[in-house]
Amino acid sequence: MFENLTERLGKTLKDISGRGRLTDENIKDTLREVRMALLEADVALPVVKSFIEQVKERAVGTEVSKSLNPGQVFIKIVQAELESVMGQANEGLDLASQPPAVVLMAGLQGAGKTTSVGKLARYLTDREKKKVLVVSADVYRPAAIKQLETLAAEVGVECFLSTIEQKPIDIVNAAVDHAKKKFFDVLLVDTAGRLHIDAEMMGEIKDLHQAIKPIETLFVVDAMTGQDAANTAKAFNEALPLTGVILTKTDGDARGGAALSVRHITGKPIKFLGMGEKIDALEPFHPERVASRILGMGDVLSLIEEVERKVDKDKAQRLAKKVQKGKGFDLQDFKEQLEQMRNMGGMMSMMDKLPGMGNMTAQVKDKANDKSFNQMEAIINSMTPLERAKPDIIKGSRKRRIAVGSGTQIQDVNRMLKQFTQMQKMMKKMSGGGMKKMMRNMKGMMPPGGPGGMFPPR
């Protein structure tokens, strides 16, 4: 998400970042470019107007003129205002109620409501350690009931069974009773969607809301609909007392207009982002981290959290001990590193979170894509255990066999072996105190105040 916006803002802010003095004229020119970048990202016009006015007001004040580095301060103002537009800080779910805490999911058909129920159930089970029950009150789509049952089984939570012959209110009341008897912490309610907003649909969901009085009412909306997402959220917010928004399909949205518009138009916080099709692809929304990514400064905190959560610590420790003892780094180790990277969403997902990577050229992005990593994995899978342990024995005839087995060319095998050798050399340097030296160097590269103080290299 925000790929196009990051590129446009990167070019614009790069010009002003090195200025020793800011004038009304160059601030005006920069803000014109920022305005165009936001409009192209499909950010709603009222949001753009308000954003530009706020930045202008702060940029022409003493805050910038008295600074030793006005250009950098201007970027900090843009970052702060981006955070403000999106809501300052993460707002989690309020589950502090007499169990079960009922969470109602609302939204249009096709927005990803049912999938989001499954993802949220996984999130609450894994990260919040809650006992979760899910139920479908969508009696108009038998497939939705079946889909939720399948997702619940995949996540490992209980699904309260319902049928299309029942009334939505009866289904949910029965689910609440069941949740109380079986001591569930949270009940997630999936509701019916429509292809457009209509009075009948709104009336039904209002009645349902009044009957069960959920502690959280989340509006699920497709990020790829741009500023229309914000307008739909506004219509729902007028009918229901929404407490937050889940923005889905953000991995397919290169513009990011919805994320920058929803909060301003509805006054409700974005609580989660759906980041892909996998059942664990739901992330809490942190405005300050998203603002940092928009400006090409990366999102180091999210990357660290992801590493903590998804990297197999036992495997990582085994490899560290092996390297420290000087036993070498072989192709099996290399394959495991590729698998760990894939578990974290792939190379591009990681690079997006690293400072300065937002301005990568298309050529660099192409070389670092996940397709090449999948190819390397296929090549290693076509090797024998002996070849993985002793890469030096891989010569002419072995290379031909490996290329045929992995559906690649001999030059692909050579390229993979070259990349492996480079990684092997790096690992060798890290053994025997090299790791500490490398960490010291990295620490020296960090700006005062840690990752949050990073700016793209100029």
Sequence and secondary structure as in RCSB ss.txt:
>XXXX:A:sequence
MFENLTERLGKTLKDISGRGRLTDENIKDTLREVRMALLEADVALPVVKSFIEQVKERAVGTEVSKSLNPGQVFI
KIVQAELESVMGQANEGLDLASQPPAVVLMAGLQGAGKTTSVGKLARYLTDREKKKVLVVSADVYRPAAIKQLET
LAAEVGVECFLSTIEQKPIDIVNAAVDHAKKKFFDVLLVDTAGRLHIDAEMMGEIKDLHQAIKPIETLFVVDAMT
GQDAANTAKAFNEALPLTGVILTKTDGDARGGAALSVRHITGKPIKFLGMGEKIDALEPFHPERVASRILGMGDV
LSLIEEVERKVDKDKAQRLAKKVQKGKGFDLQDFKEQLEQMRNMGGMMSMMDKLPGMGNMTAQVKDKANDKSFNQ
MEAIINSMTPLERAKPDIIKGSRKRRIAVGSGTQIQDVNRMLKQFTQMQKMMKKMSGGGMKKMMRNMKGMMPPGG
PGGMFPPR
>XXXX:A:secstr
  HHHHHHHHHHHHHHHT SS  HHHHHHHHHHHHHHHHHTT  HHHHHHHHHHHHHHHTSHHHHT S HHHHHH
HHHHHHHHHHHTSS       SSSSEEEEEE  TTS HHHHHHHHHHHHHHTS   EEEEE  TT HHHHHHHHH
HHHHHT EEE   TTS HHHHHHHHHHHHHHTT SEEEEE    SS  HHHHHHHHHHHHHH  SEEEEEEEGGG
THHHHHHHHHHHHHS   EEEEE GGG SS HHHHHHHHHH   EEEEE SSSTT EEE  HHHHHHHHTT   H
HHHHHHHHHHS HHHHHHHHHHHHTT    HHHHHHHHHHHHHTTHHHHHHHTSTTGGG  HHHHHHTSHHHHHH
HHHHHHTS HHHHH GGG  HHHHHHHHHHHT  HHHHHHHHHHHHHHHHHHHHHTTTHHHHHHHHHHHHS TTG
GGG     
